[in-house]
């Protein structure tokens, strides 16, 4: 479900993740709403997966709409690495 190199954005509530999904899809940015990986904590149980190629677009749009994720992870071969929005 999450491939090496993909990013996973975790949100604090189901309302925020659904709003973020709607916003990103309306902007025609390729993302996917997924169950939050077990290794990651998520109060709402859902996350948004996206590729490196759209990373900046995703973050810029979410920040502009005050929908910043609470955590962002990048999938590595050996697990997930927590990153900063700028990272």
Phi, psi and omega in degrees: 000320177243120182267158177304131181097343178288155175253148178231122179257128180253135181244163185277348180205158178297324179299315182291320181292323178291321178294319178296317179301313181300315180299313183291321178291323177298327178278002178062035175266131184284107178224171177218131174279125184227160169296138179298131178304143183303327182292343184252147177272143177202120179295328184267346177084355180238158179212169176246127178258139177208162184270162177304325185295337181245009185306310184294318178300314180301308183296317180300314181292316180297317180294321179297330182260013180057042179237036182300136176293156178281333177213149175229136180233150173245133180283124175250169180301328184256012179143208182247140176247124176287134181234164173272158179306329180279340186284000000 
